Each structure stands twice: as C-alpha cells, then as structure tokens.
C-alpha cells in the first residue's frame, strides 16, 4: 500500500503562512517546531498546522504545494477559513 502525500500550510508565530510538502504531517510539523524544518520556519516558531490536502502521489502533492506558494496571502486565508467552516459543519 502506498503512503499518502500532503500539501500543507502552517501559520507561523509572526502570522505568516508557510507552505510545504510531506508524506508524514505529524513528523514534519514536529520538525518545523523543533527548528529542524525549513529555514523559513526556524525563526518563526512555534508553527501550527492550519490546512492540508492529501494526495495519492508525491507529484500531485508537490503540484498543489507549488500552487499554494503562488497564492496571495488573502487567498490562502480564504482556503483556511473555508476548511474551518466545513469542519464545524461536519462536527454538528
């Protein structure tokens, strides 16, 4: 069985949004928070996972990460808000 791949967004302590790719969300977020993730997040800790999408292939996830990186900040915020809104609906 093939593992899942993820494109994700983190909210940094300075309120910026970092986008990345991984095949293990929990481990990768831990790496970011321990200072062993990306250079960008190392000085912006702590970070919080605020959005992710899962894919069957690495190439799909990396293509989505590329799209995230080219979104304006408000477009990223809109995706995050939409995800939170949908999560609240499904918890009712």
Secondary structure, DSSP 8 states (H G I E B T S, - for coil): ----EEEEEEE-TTS-EEEEEES-HHHHHHHHHTT-S-HHHHTS-S-EEEEEEEESSHHHHHHHHHHHHTS-HHHHHHHHHHHHHHHHHHT-
